[in-house]
Amino acid sequence: MTVKVNDSCIGCGACESICDAVFSVDGTAQVNDAAVADNMDCVKEAADACPVSAIEVE
């Protein structure tokens, strides 16, 4: 499973507050790819919570 943050990210930090093992925000959100597999539940929760739908889970 891959997780990407697209260009619509506004850097609000919602994803980081929900799933800080995977997401970090420094201007825009960054993904820690190595942590995705072990944290899929919170990745999906963060994607659902993103106000601009910037998190793509494939």
C-alpha distance matrix in Angstrom:
0.0 3.8 6.8 10.2 13.7 16.0 19.8 20.9 20.1 23.5 22.8 23.9 22.1 21.0 17.3 18.8 21.3 18.7 16.1 17.9 15.9 13.1 15.2 18.6 21.0 23.6 24.6 21.2 17.9 16.1 12.7 12.8 9.7 11.1 11.2 7.9 7.3 10.9 11.1 8.8 12.2 13.6 10.8 11.3 15.0 15.1 13.6 16.2 18.9 18.5 21.9 21.1 17.6 16.4 12.8 10.4 7.1 5.7
3.8 0.0 3.8 6.7 10.3 12.6 16.3 17.7 17.0 20.4 19.9 21.4 19.9 19.2 15.6 17.1 19.9 17.9 15.3 16.7 15.0 11.7 13.1 16.2 18.2 20.5 21.4 17.9 14.9 13.0 9.8 10.7 7.8 10.4 10.9 7.8 8.9 12.4 12.0 10.2 13.5 13.9 10.4 11.5 14.9 14.1 12.4 15.6 17.8 16.8 20.0 18.8 15.5 13.7 10.4 8.1 5.9 5.3
6.8 3.8 0.0 3.8 7.0 9.8 13.5 14.6 13.4 16.8 16.2 17.6 16.2 15.6 12.1 13.7 16.7 15.0 12.6 14.0 13.1 9.4 10.1 13.1 14.8 17.3 18.0 14.4 11.4 10.0 7.2 9.1 7.5 10.7 10.5 7.5 9.9 12.7 11.3 9.7 12.5 12.0 8.2 9.6 12.6 11.0 9.4 12.9 14.7 13.3 16.6 15.4 12.4 10.3 7.0 5.6 4.6 6.4
10.2 6.7 3.8 0.0 3.8 6.3 9.8 11.4 10.5 14.1 13.9 15.9 15.1 15.1 12.1 13.8 17.1 16.0 14.1 15.0 14.7 10.9 10.3 12.5 13.3 15.3 15.4 11.8 9.4 8.4 7.0 10.0 9.1 12.9 13.0 10.6 13.5 16.1 14.4 13.1 15.6 14.4 10.7 12.0 14.4 12.0 10.0 13.6 14.9 12.6 15.4 13.5 11.0 8.1 5.8 5.1 6.7 8.4
13.7 10.3 7.0 3.8 0.0 3.8 6.9 8.1 6.8 10.4 10.4 12.6 12.4 12.8 10.3 12.2 15.5 15.0 13.7 14.4 15.1 11.5 9.6 11.1 10.9 12.8 12.3 8.5 6.7 7.1 7.5 11.2 11.5 15.2 14.9 13.0 16.2 18.2 16.0 15.0 16.8 15.0 11.5 12.7 14.3 11.2 9.4 12.8 13.3 10.3 12.6 10.6 8.9 5.4 4.6 6.1 8.9 11.4
16.0 12.6 9.8 6.3 3.8 0.0 3.8 5.6 6.2 10.0 11.2 13.7 14.4 14.9 13.2 15.3 18.3 18.1 17.2 17.9 18.8 15.3 13.2 14.2 13.3 14.5 13.1 9.5 9.1 10.1 11.0 14.7 14.8 18.6 18.6 16.5 19.5 21.8 19.6 18.2 19.9 18.2 14.7 15.3 16.8 13.9 11.5 14.3 14.8 11.5 12.8 9.8 8.6 5.1 6.5 7.2 10.7 12.7
19.8 16.3 13.5 9.8 6.9 3.8 0.0 3.8 5.4 8.4 10.4 13.2 14.8 15.8 14.9 16.8 19.7 20.0 19.5 19.9 21.2 17.9 15.2 15.4 13.5 14.0 11.7 8.7 9.9 11.5 13.4 17.1 17.7 21.5 21.6 19.8 23.0 25.1 22.8 21.7 23.1 21.1 17.9 18.5 19.5 16.4 14.3 16.7 16.6 12.9 13.2 10.0 10.2 7.0 9.6 10.9 14.5 16.4
20.9 17.7 14.6 11.4 8.1 5.6 3.8 0.0 3.8 6.3 9.2 11.2 13.3 13.9 13.6 16.0 18.4 18.7 18.9 19.6 21.5 18.4 15.5 15.8 13.7 14.6 12.1 9.3 10.4 12.9 14.8 18.6 19.5 23.1 22.6 20.7 23.9 25.6 22.9 21.6 22.4 20.3 17.4 17.5 18.0 14.9 12.8 14.6 14.1 10.3 9.9 6.5 7.6 5.4 9.0 11.0 14.7 17.1
20.1 17.0 13.4 10.5 6.8 6.2 5.4 3.8 0.0 3.8 5.6 7.9 9.7 10.7 10.4 12.4 14.9 15.5 15.7 16.1 18.2 15.4 12.2 12.2 9.9 11.2 9.1 6.0 6.9 10.0 12.3 16.0 17.4 20.9 20.1 18.5 22.0 23.3 20.5 19.7 20.4 17.8 15.2 16.0 16.0 12.6 11.3 13.5 12.4 8.6 8.9 6.7 7.9 5.1 8.0 10.9 14.3 17.2
23.5 20.4 16.8 14.1 10.4 10.0 8.4 6.3 3.8 0.0 3.8 5.6 8.5 10.1 11.1 12.6 14.5 15.9 16.7 16.8 19.4 17.2 13.6 12.8 9.8 10.6 7.9 6.3 8.3 11.9 14.7 18.2 20.2 23.4 22.3 21.1 24.7 25.6 22.6 22.1 22.4 19.4 17.4 18.2 17.5 14.0 13.5 15.1 13.1 9.6 8.8 7.6 10.1 8.4 11.2 14.4 17.7 20.8
22.8 19.9 16.2 13.9 10.4 11.2 10.4 9.2 5.6 3.8 0.0 3.8 5.5 8.2 9.1 9.6 11.7 13.6 14.2 13.7 16.5 14.6 10.8 9.4 6.1 7.3 5.5 4.4 5.9 9.6 12.6 15.7 18.3 21.1 19.9 19.3 22.9 23.5 20.5 20.7 21.0 17.7 16.0 17.5 16.6 12.9 13.3 15.3 13.0 9.9 10.3 10.1 11.9 9.8 11.5 15.0 17.7 21.0
23.9 21.4 17.6 15.9 12.6 13.7 13.2 11.2 7.9 5.6 3.8 0.0 3.8 5.7 8.1 8.9 9.7 11.8 13.4 13.3 16.6 15.3 11.7 10.7 7.9 9.9 8.7 8.0 8.5 12.2 14.6 17.4 20.0 22.6 20.8 20.1 23.6 23.7 20.4 20.5 20.2 16.7 15.7 16.9 15.2 11.7 12.7 13.9 10.9 8.6 8.5 9.7 11.8 10.9 12.4 16.1 18.5 22.1
22.1 19.9 16.2 15.1 12.4 14.4 14.8 13.3 9.7 8.5 5.5 3.8 0.0 3.8 5.5 5.2 6.2 8.7 10.0 9.6 13.0 12.1 8.7 7.8 6.0 8.9 9.3 8.4 7.5 10.5 12.4 14.8 17.6 19.8 17.7 17.4 20.8 20.5 17.3 17.9 17.6 14.0 13.3 15.1 13.4 9.9 11.8 13.4 10.5 8.9 10.3 11.8 12.9 11.7 12.0 15.8 17.5 21.2
21.0 19.2 15.6 15.1 12.8 14.9 15.8 13.9 10.7 10.1 8.2 5.7 3.8 0.0 3.8 5.5 5.2 6.3 8.6 9.6 13.0 12.1 9.4 9.9 9.2 12.5 12.8 11.2 9.6 12.4 13.3 15.6 18.0 20.1 17.6 16.6 19.8 19.3 15.8 16.0 15.0 11.5 11.3 12.4 10.1 7.0 9.3 10.2 7.0 6.5 8.3 10.7 11.3 11.2 11.0 14.6 16.0 19.8
17.3 15.6 12.1 12.1 10.3 13.2 14.9 13.6 10.4 11.1 9.1 8.1 5.5 3.8 0.0 3.8 5.5 5.2 5.8 7.3 10.0 8.6 6.2 7.9 8.4 12.1 12.9 10.6 7.9 9.9 10.0 12.2 14.3 16.5 13.9 12.9 16.1 15.9 12.4 12.6 12.2 8.8 7.9 9.7 8.3 4.7 7.1 9.2 7.3 6.6 9.8 11.3 10.7 10.0 8.7 12.0 12.9 16.7
18.8 17.1 13.7 13.8 12.2 15.3 16.8 16.0 12.4 12.6 9.6 8.9 5.2 5.5 3.8 0.0 3.8 5.4 5.1 4.5 7.9 7.5 4.9 5.4 6.6 10.3 12.1 10.6 7.9 9.3 9.7 11.1 14.0 15.5 13.0 13.0 16.3 15.6 12.5 13.7 13.7 10.0 9.7 12.4 11.0 7.9 10.7 12.9 10.8 10.3 13.1 14.5 14.3 13.0 11.7 14.9 15.5 19.1
21.3 19.9 16.7 17.1 15.5 18.3 19.7 18.4 14.9 14.5 11.7 9.7 6.2 5.2 5.5 3.8 0.0 3.8 5.8 6.0 9.6 10.3 8.5 8.9 9.7 13.1 14.7 13.7 11.4 13.0 13.3 14.4 17.2 18.4 15.4 15.4 18.3 17.0 13.6 14.9 13.9 10.1 11.1 13.2 10.8 8.5 11.9 13.1 10.4 11.0 13.4 15.7 15.8 15.3 14.1 17.4 17.8 21.5
18.7 17.9 15.0 16.0 15.0 18.1 20.0 18.7 15.5 15.9 13.6 11.8 8.7 6.3 5.2 5.4 3.8 0.0 3.8 6.3 9.0 9.4 8.7 10.5 11.9 15.6 17.2 15.4 12.5 13.8 13.1 14.1 16.2 17.3 13.9 13.3 15.8 14.5 10.8 11.7 10.2 6.5 8.1 9.9 7.3 5.8 9.6 10.5 8.6 10.1 13.1 15.5 14.7 14.7 12.8 15.6 15.5 19.0
16.1 15.3 12.6 14.1 13.7 17.2 19.5 18.9 15.7 16.7 14.2 13.4 10.0 8.6 5.8 5.1 5.8 3.8 0.0 3.8 5.5 5.8 6.1 8.7 11.2 14.8 16.9 14.8 11.4 11.7 10.3 10.6 12.7 13.5 10.2 9.9 12.5 11.2 7.8 9.4 9.0 5.4 6.3 9.3 8.2 6.6 9.9 11.9 10.9 11.7 15.1 16.8 15.5 14.7 12.2 14.5 13.9 17.2
17.9 16.7 14.0 15.0 14.4 17.9 19.9 19.6 16.1 16.8 13.7 13.3 9.6 9.6 7.3 4.5 6.0 6.3 3.8 0.0 3.8 5.3 5.1 6.3 9.3 12.5 15.2 13.8 10.6 10.4 9.6 9.3 12.3 12.8 9.9 10.8 13.8 12.4 9.8 12.1 12.4 9.0 9.4 12.8 11.9 9.7 12.8 15.1 13.7 13.9 17.0 18.5 17.6 16.2 14.0 16.5 16.3 19.4
15.9 15.0 13.1 14.7 15.1 18.8 21.2 21.5 18.2 19.4 16.5 16.6 13.0 13.0 10.0 7.9 9.6 9.0 5.5 3.8 0.0 3.8 6.1 8.1 11.7 14.6 17.5 15.8 12.3 11.0 9.0 7.4 9.9 9.6 6.4 8.2 10.9 9.3 7.5 10.5 11.6 9.1 9.3 13.0 13.0 11.4 14.0 16.7 16.1 16.3 19.7 20.8 19.3 17.7 15.0 16.8 15.8 18.5
13.1 11.7 9.4 10.9 11.5 15.3 17.9 18.4 15.4 17.2 14.6 15.3 12.1 12.1 8.6 7.5 10.3 9.4 5.8 5.3 3.8 0.0 3.8 6.9 10.3 13.3 15.8 13.5 9.8 8.1 5.6 4.8 7.1 8.1 5.6 6.0 9.6 9.3 7.4 9.3 11.1 8.7 7.3 11.1 11.9 9.8 11.6 14.8 14.6 14.2 17.7 18.2 16.5 14.5 11.7 13.2 12.5 15.2
15.2 13.1 10.1 10.3 9.6 13.2 15.2 15.5 12.2 13.6 10.8 11.7 8.7 9.4 6.2 4.9 8.5 8.7 6.1 5.1 6.1 3.8 0.0 3.8 6.7 10.0 12.1 9.9 6.3 5.6 4.9 6.3 9.2 11.1 9.2 9.3 13.0 13.0 10.6 11.9 13.1 10.1 8.5 11.8 12.0 9.0 10.7 13.9 13.0 11.9 15.1 15.5 14.4 12.2 10.1 12.6 13.0 16.1
18.6 16.2 13.1 12.5 11.1 14.2 15.4 15.8 12.2 12.8 9.4 10.7 7.8 9.9 7.9 5.4 8.9 10.5 8.7 6.3 8.1 6.9 3.8 0.0 3.8 6.6 9.4 8.2 5.5 5.3 6.8 7.9 11.5 13.2 11.8 12.6 16.3 16.2 14.0 15.6 16.7 13.5 12.2 15.4 15.1 11.8 13.6 16.6 15.1 13.6 16.2 16.5 16.3 13.7 12.6 15.3 16.3 19.3
21.0 18.2 14.8 13.3 10.9 13.3 13.5 13.7 9.9 9.8 6.1 7.9 6.0 9.2 8.4 6.6 9.7 11.9 11.2 9.3 11.7 10.3 6.7 3.8 0.0 3.8 5.9 5.3 4.2 6.1 9.0 11.1 14.4 16.6 15.4 15.8 19.6 19.7 17.2 18.3 19.2 15.8 14.3 17.0 16.5 12.8 14.2 16.9 14.9 12.8 14.6 14.8 15.3 12.7 12.6 15.8 17.6 20.7
23.6 20.5 17.3 15.3 12.8 14.5 14.0 14.6 11.2 10.6 7.3 9.9 8.9 12.5 12.1 10.3 13.1 15.6 14.8 12.5 14.6 13.3 10.0 6.6 3.8 0.0 3.8 5.4 6.4 7.6 11.1 13.0 16.3 18.5 17.9 18.6 22.4 22.7 20.5 21.7 22.8 19.5 17.9 20.6 20.2 16.5 17.6 20.4 18.3 15.8 17.2 16.9 17.8 15.0 15.4 18.4 20.4 23.3
24.6 21.4 18.0 15.4 12.3 13.1 11.7 12.1 9.1 7.9 5.5 8.7 9.3 12.8 12.9 12.1 14.7 17.2 16.9 15.2 17.5 15.8 12.1 9.4 5.9 3.8 0.0 3.8 6.9 9.1 12.9 15.5 18.3 21.0 20.5 20.6 24.5 25.1 22.7 23.4 24.3 21.1 19.2 21.4 20.9 17.1 17.6 20.2 18.1 15.1 15.7 15.0 16.5 13.6 15.0 18.0 20.6 23.5
21.2 17.9 14.4 11.8 8.5 9.5 8.7 9.3 6.0 6.3 4.4 8.0 8.4 11.2 10.6 10.6 13.7 15.4 14.8 13.8 15.8 13.5 9.9 8.2 5.3 5.4 3.8 0.0 3.8 6.6 10.1 13.2 15.7 18.7 18.2 17.8 21.6 22.5 20.1 20.3 21.5 18.4 16.1 18.2 18.1 14.3 14.4 17.1 15.5 12.4 13.4 12.3 13.2 10.1 11.3 14.2 16.9 19.8
17.9 14.9 11.4 9.4 6.7 9.1 9.9 10.4 6.9 8.3 5.9 8.5 7.5 9.6 7.9 7.9 11.4 12.5 11.4 10.6 12.3 9.8 6.3 5.5 4.2 6.4 6.9 3.8 0.0 3.8 6.8 10.0 12.4 15.4 14.6 14.1 17.9 18.7 16.3 16.6 17.9 14.9 12.6 14.9 15.1 11.4 11.7 14.8 13.6 10.8 12.9 12.3 12.2 9.1 9.0 12.0 14.1 17.1
16.1 13.0 10.0 8.4 7.1 10.1 11.5 12.9 10.0 11.9 9.6 12.2 10.5 12.4 9.9 9.3 13.0 13.8 11.7 10.4 11.0 8.1 5.6 5.3 6.1 7.6 9.1 6.6 3.8 0.0 3.8 6.7 9.2 12.1 12.0 11.9 15.7 16.8 15.0 15.7 17.6 15.0 12.4 15.3 16.1 12.8 13.1 16.6 16.0 13.6 16.2 15.3 14.6 11.3 10.2 12.2 13.7 16.2
12.7 9.8 7.2 7.0 7.5 11.0 13.4 14.8 12.3 14.7 12.6 14.6 12.4 13.3 10.0 9.7 13.3 13.1 10.3 9.6 9.0 5.6 4.9 6.8 9.0 11.1 12.9 10.1 6.8 3.8 0.0 3.8 5.7 8.8 8.6 8.2 11.9 13.3 11.8 12.5 14.9 12.8 10.0 13.1 14.5 11.7 12.0 15.7 15.8 14.0 17.2 16.5 14.9 11.9 9.6 10.9 11.3 13.6
12.8 10.7 9.1 10.0 11.2 14.7 17.1 18.6 16.0 18.2 15.7 17.4 14.8 15.6 12.2 11.1 14.4 14.1 10.6 9.3 7.4 4.8 6.3 7.9 11.1 13.0 15.5 13.2 10.0 6.7 3.8 0.0 3.8 5.5 5.7 6.9 10.3 11.2 10.6 12.2 14.9 13.1 11.0 14.5 16.0 13.7 14.5 18.1 18.2 17.1 20.4 20.1 18.3 15.6 13.0 13.9 13.4 15.3
9.7 7.8 7.5 9.1 11.5 14.8 17.7 19.5 17.4 20.2 18.3 20.0 17.6 18.0 14.3 14.0 17.2 16.2 12.7 12.3 9.9 7.1 9.2 11.5 14.4 16.3 18.3 15.7 12.4 9.2 5.7 3.8 0.0 3.8 5.4 5.4 8.2 10.2 10.4 11.2 14.6 13.7 11.1 14.2 16.5 14.8 14.9 18.5 19.4 18.3 21.7 21.1 18.7 16.1 13.1 12.9 11.8 12.8
11.1 10.4 10.7 12.9 15.2 18.6 21.5 23.1 20.9 23.4 21.1 22.6 19.8 20.1 16.5 15.5 18.4 17.3 13.5 12.8 9.6 8.1 11.1 13.2 16.6 18.5 21.0 18.7 15.4 12.1 8.8 5.5 3.8 0.0 3.8 5.8 7.3 8.5 9.9 11.6 15.0 14.4 12.7 15.9 18.0 16.8 17.5 20.8 21.7 21.0 24.7 24.3 22.0 19.6 16.4 16.3 14.6 15.4
11.2 10.9 10.5 13.0 14.9 18.6 21.6 22.6 20.1 22.3 19.9 20.8 17.7 17.6 13.9 13.0 15.4 13.9 10.2 9.9 6.4 5.6 9.2 11.8 15.4 17.9 20.5 18.2 14.6 12.0 8.6 5.7 5.4 3.8 0.0 3.8 5.8 5.8 6.4 8.8 11.8 11.0 9.9 13.3 15.0 14.0 15.3 18.4 19.0 18.9 22.6 22.8 20.5 18.6 15.3 15.6 13.8 15.2
7.9 7.8 7.5 10.6 13.0 16.5 19.8 20.7 18.5 21.1 19.3 20.1 17.4 16.6 12.9 13.0 15.4 13.3 9.9 10.8 8.2 6.0 9.3 12.6 15.8 18.6 20.6 17.8 14.1 11.9 8.2 6.9 5.4 5.8 3.8 0.0 3.8 5.6 5.3 6.0 9.4 9.3 7.3 10.2 12.6 11.9 12.5 15.6 16.8 16.7 20.5 20.6 17.9 16.2 12.6 12.4 10.2 11.6
7.3 8.9 9.9 13.5 16.2 19.5 23.0 23.9 22.0 24.7 22.9 23.6 20.8 19.8 16.1 16.3 18.3 15.8 12.5 13.8 10.9 9.6 13.0 16.3 19.6 22.4 24.5 21.6 17.9 15.7 11.9 10.3 8.2 7.3 5.8 3.8 0.0 3.8 5.6 5.8 9.4 10.6 9.3 11.4 14.1 14.4 14.8 17.4 19.1 19.5 23.3 23.4 20.4 19.2 15.4 14.6 11.6 12.2
10.9 12.4 12.7 16.1 18.2 21.8 25.1 25.6 23.3 25.6 23.5 23.7 20.5 19.3 15.9 15.6 17.0 14.5 11.2 12.4 9.3 9.3 13.0 16.2 19.7 22.7 25.1 22.5 18.7 16.8 13.3 11.2 10.2 8.5 5.8 5.6 3.8 0.0 3.8 6.1 8.6 9.5 9.6 12.0 13.8 14.4 15.7 18.0 19.2 20.1 23.9 24.6 21.9 20.9 17.2 17.0 14.2 15.4
11.1 12.0 11.3 14.4 16.0 19.6 22.8 22.9 20.5 22.6 20.5 20.4 17.3 15.8 12.4 12.5 13.6 10.8 7.8 9.8 7.5 7.4 10.6 14.0 17.2 20.5 22.7 20.1 16.3 15.0 11.8 10.6 10.4 9.9 6.4 5.3 5.6 3.8 0.0 3.8 5.6 5.7 6.2 8.8 10.2 10.7 12.4 14.5 15.5 16.6 20.4 21.3 18.8 18.0 14.4 14.9 12.4 14.4
8.8 10.2 9.7 13.1 15.0 18.2 21.7 21.6 19.7 22.1 20.7 20.5 17.9 16.0 12.6 13.7 14.9 11.7 9.4 12.1 10.5 9.3 11.9 15.6 18.3 21.7 23.4 20.3 16.6 15.7 12.5 12.2 11.2 11.6 8.8 6.0 5.8 6.1 3.8 0.0 3.8 5.5 4.9 6.1 8.5 9.7 10.4 12.3 14.1 15.3 19.0 19.7 16.7 16.4 12.7 12.5 9.5 11.4
12.2 13.5 12.5 15.6 16.8 19.9 23.1 22.4 20.4 22.4 21.0 20.2 17.6 15.0 12.2 13.7 13.9 10.2 9.0 12.4 11.6 11.1 13.1 16.7 19.2 22.8 24.3 21.5 17.9 17.6 14.9 14.9 14.6 15.0 11.8 9.4 9.4 8.6 5.6 3.8 0.0 3.8 5.5 5.4 6.3 8.7 10.1 10.8 12.5 14.5 18.1 19.5 16.7 17.1 13.7 14.1 11.5 13.8
13.6 13.9 12.0 14.4 15.0 18.2 21.1 20.3 17.8 19.4 17.7 16.7 14.0 11.5 8.8 10.0 10.1 6.5 5.4 9.0 9.1 8.7 10.1 13.5 15.8 19.5 21.1 18.4 14.9 15.0 12.8 13.1 13.7 14.4 11.0 9.3 10.6 9.5 5.7 5.5 3.8 0.0 3.8 5.4 4.8 6.0 8.5 9.7 10.2 12.1 15.7 17.3 15.1 15.2 12.1 13.4 11.8 14.7
10.8 10.4 8.2 10.7 11.5 14.7 17.9 17.4 15.2 17.4 16.0 15.7 13.3 11.3 7.9 9.7 11.1 8.1 6.3 9.4 9.3 7.3 8.5 12.2 14.3 17.9 19.2 16.1 12.6 12.4 10.0 11.0 11.1 12.7 9.9 7.3 9.3 9.6 6.2 4.9 5.5 3.8 0.0 3.8 5.4 5.1 6.2 8.6 9.8 10.6 14.4 15.2 12.6 12.2 8.8 9.8 8.2 11.4
11.3 11.5 9.6 12.0 12.7 15.3 18.5 17.5 16.0 18.2 17.5 16.9 15.1 12.4 9.7 12.4 13.2 9.9 9.3 12.8 13.0 11.1 11.8 15.4 17.0 20.6 21.4 18.2 14.9 15.3 13.1 14.5 14.2 15.9 13.3 10.2 11.4 12.0 8.8 6.1 5.4 5.4 3.8 0.0 3.8 5.4 5.0 6.2 8.6 10.0 13.5 14.4 11.5 12.1 8.9 9.4 7.6 10.6
15.0 14.9 12.6 14.4 14.3 16.8 19.5 18.0 16.0 17.5 16.6 15.2 13.4 10.1 8.3 11.0 10.8 7.3 8.2 11.9 13.0 11.9 12.0 15.1 16.5 20.2 20.9 18.1 15.1 16.1 14.5 16.0 16.5 18.0 15.0 12.6 14.1 13.8 10.2 8.5 6.3 4.8 5.4 3.8 0.0 3.8 5.5 5.2 6.2 8.7 12.0 13.9 11.7 12.9 10.4 11.9 10.9 14.2
15.1 14.1 11.0 12.0 11.2 13.9 16.4 14.9 12.6 14.0 12.9 11.7 9.9 7.0 4.7 7.9 8.5 5.8 6.6 9.7 11.4 9.8 9.0 11.8 12.8 16.5 17.1 14.3 11.4 12.8 11.7 13.7 14.8 16.8 14.0 11.9 14.4 14.4 10.7 9.7 8.7 6.0 5.1 5.4 3.8 0.0 3.8 5.4 5.0 6.1 9.8 11.4 9.7 10.1 7.8 10.3 10.4 14.1
13.6 12.4 9.4 10.0 9.4 11.5 14.3 12.8 11.3 13.5 13.3 12.7 11.8 9.3 7.1 10.7 11.9 9.6 9.9 12.8 14.0 11.6 10.7 13.6 14.2 17.6 17.6 14.4 11.7 13.1 12.0 14.5 14.9 17.5 15.3 12.5 14.8 15.7 12.4 10.4 10.1 8.5 6.2 5.0 5.5 3.8 0.0 3.8 5.5 5.3 8.9 9.5 6.7 7.5 5.1 7.1 7.6 11.3
16.2 15.6 12.9 13.6 12.8 14.3 16.7 14.6 13.5 15.1 15.3 13.9 13.4 10.2 9.2 12.9 13.1 10.5 11.9 15.1 16.7 14.8 13.9 16.6 16.9 20.4 20.2 17.1 14.8 16.6 15.7 18.1 18.5 20.8 18.4 15.6 17.4 18.0 14.5 12.3 10.8 9.7 8.6 6.2 5.2 5.4 3.8 0.0 3.8 5.7 8.2 9.7 7.4 9.7 8.4 10.0 10.3 13.6
18.9 17.8 14.7 14.9 13.3 14.8 16.6 14.1 12.4 13.1 13.0 10.9 10.5 7.0 7.3 10.8 10.4 8.6 10.9 13.7 16.1 14.6 13.0 15.1 14.9 18.3 18.1 15.5 13.6 16.0 15.8 18.2 19.4 21.7 19.0 16.8 19.1 19.2 15.5 14.1 12.5 10.2 9.8 8.6 6.2 5.0 5.5 3.8 0.0 3.8 6.1 8.8 8.0 10.0 9.4 12.1 13.0 16.6
18.5 16.8 13.3 12.6 10.3 11.5 12.9 10.3 8.6 9.6 9.9 8.6 8.9 6.5 6.6 10.3 11.0 10.1 11.7 13.9 16.3 14.2 11.9 13.6 12.8 15.8 15.1 12.4 10.8 13.6 14.0 17.1 18.3 21.0 18.9 16.7 19.5 20.1 16.6 15.3 14.5 12.1 10.6 10.0 8.7 6.1 5.3 5.7 3.8 0.0 3.8 5.6 5.2 6.6 7.0 10.2 12.2 15.8
21.9 20.0 16.6 15.4 12.6 12.8 13.2 9.9 8.9 8.8 10.3 8.5 10.3 8.3 9.8 13.1 13.4 13.1 15.1 17.0 19.7 17.7 15.1 16.2 14.6 17.2 15.7 13.4 12.9 16.2 17.2 20.4 21.7 24.7 22.6 20.5 23.3 23.9 20.4 19.0 18.1 15.7 14.4 13.5 12.0 9.8 8.9 8.2 6.1 3.8 0.0 3.8 5.8 7.9 9.8 12.8 15.3 18.7
21.1 18.8 15.4 13.5 10.6 9.8 10.0 6.5 6.7 7.6 10.1 9.7 11.8 10.7 11.3 14.5 15.7 15.5 16.8 18.5 20.8 18.2 15.5 16.5 14.8 16.9 15.0 12.3 12.3 15.3 16.5 20.1 21.1 24.3 22.8 20.6 23.4 24.6 21.3 19.7 19.5 17.3 15.2 14.4 13.9 11.4 9.5 9.7 8.8 5.6 3.8 0.0 3.8 5.5 8.5 11.1 14.2 17.2
17.6 15.5 12.4 11.0 8.9 8.6 10.2 7.6 7.9 10.1 11.9 11.8 12.9 11.3 10.7 14.3 15.8 14.7 15.5 17.6 19.3 16.5 14.4 16.3 15.3 17.8 16.5 13.2 12.2 14.6 14.9 18.3 18.7 22.0 20.5 17.9 20.4 21.9 18.8 16.7 16.7 15.1 12.6 11.5 11.7 9.7 6.7 7.4 8.0 5.2 5.8 3.8 0.0 3.8 5.7 7.7 10.5 13.5
16.4 13.7 10.3 8.1 5.4 5.1 7.0 5.4 5.1 8.4 9.8 10.9 11.7 11.2 10.0 13.0 15.3 14.7 14.7 16.2 17.7 14.5 12.2 13.7 12.7 15.0 13.6 10.1 9.1 11.3 11.9 15.6 16.1 19.6 18.6 16.2 19.2 20.9 18.0 16.4 17.1 15.2 12.2 12.1 12.9 10.1 7.5 9.7 10.0 6.6 7.9 5.5 3.8 0.0 3.8 6.4 9.9 12.8
12.8 10.4 7.0 5.8 4.6 6.5 9.6 9.0 8.0 11.2 11.5 12.4 12.0 11.0 8.7 11.7 14.1 12.8 12.2 14.0 15.0 11.7 10.1 12.6 12.6 15.4 15.0 11.3 9.0 10.2 9.6 13.0 13.1 16.4 15.3 12.6 15.4 17.2 14.4 12.7 13.7 12.1 8.8 8.9 10.4 7.8 5.1 8.4 9.4 7.0 9.8 8.5 5.7 3.8 0.0 3.8 6.5 9.9
10.4 8.1 5.6 5.1 6.1 7.2 10.9 11.0 10.9 14.4 15.0 16.1 15.8 14.6 12.0 14.9 17.4 15.6 14.5 16.5 16.8 13.2 12.6 15.3 15.8 18.4 18.0 14.2 12.0 12.2 10.9 13.9 12.9 16.3 15.6 12.4 14.6 17.0 14.9 12.5 14.1 13.4 9.8 9.4 11.9 10.3 7.1 10.0 12.1 10.2 12.8 11.1 7.7 6.4 3.8 0.0 3.8 6.4
7.1 5.9 4.6 6.7 8.9 10.7 14.5 14.7 14.3 17.7 17.7 18.5 17.5 16.0 12.9 15.5 17.8 15.5 13.9 16.3 15.8 12.5 13.0 16.3 17.6 20.4 20.6 16.9 14.1 13.7 11.3 13.4 11.8 14.6 13.8 10.2 11.6 14.2 12.4 9.5 11.5 11.8 8.2 7.6 10.9 10.4 7.6 10.3 13.0 12.2 15.3 14.2 10.5 9.9 6.5 3.8 0.0 3.8
5.7 5.3 6.4 8.4 11.4 12.7 16.4 17.1 17.2 20.8 21.0 22.1 21.2 19.8 16.7 19.1 21.5 19.0 17.2 19.4 18.5 15.2 16.1 19.3 20.7 23.3 23.5 19.8 17.1 16.2 13.6 15.3 12.8 15.4 15.2 11.6 12.2 15.4 14.4 11.4 13.8 14.7 11.4 10.6 14.2 14.1 11.3 13.6 16.6 15.8 18.7 17.2 13.5 12.8 9.9 6.4 3.8 0.0
